[in-house]
């Protein structure tokens, strides 16, 4: 008989972007039956932090975020289960190239339930052209 209960559903998803470029990607969230989950804004909200380390004791190591300062990221869910993550050009121009960590945490409004769905490396590659030139 098993004696382990693992409630960590987070999936590792490493992301590589380029400094000074917008980015946008979409993932589809499905339940255990393979059906898309309605993650529209009335049902769920999402927070994302990109940090220099996994230390969450303060926000001093946050380099991008969907909540608070610094901002620059958005996460928008839809009824068809698609979760779209976007980074703005100004925020992406201000981040230094390098390797960071991130996660995406969901909040289900009707149950006040928080759960991390995705995590991984957030790699920023150097860019040559200045979008502002």
LINZI-V86457 format. One record per backbone hydrogen bond with DSSP energy under -1.0 kcal/mol. NH is the residue of the N-H (numbers start at 1). CO is the residue of the C=O. If there is no record, write none. Layout:
NH:CO / NH:CO
This chain:
11:117 / 13:119 / 15:121 / 17:123 / 19:125 / 20:92 / 21:18 / 23:87 / 25:85 / 27:83 / 29:81 / 31:35 / 34:31 / 37:29 / 39:37 / 39:78 / 43:40 / 44:40 / 45:107 / 47:105 / 49:103 / 50:64 / 51:101 / 52:61 / 62:59 / 63:50 / 64:50 / 65:71 / 66:48 / 73:65 / 74:86 / 76:84 / 78:82 / 81:78 / 83:27 / 84:76 / 85:25 / 86:74 / 87:23 / 88:72 / 92:88 / 93:89 / 94:90 / 98:124 / 100:122 / 101:51 / 102:120 / 103:49 / 104:118 / 105:47 / 106:115 / 107:45 / 108:113 / 109:43 / 112:108 / 113:108 / 115:106 / 117:104 / 118:104 / 119:11 / 120:102 / 122:100 / 123:15 / 124:98 / 125:17 / 133:130
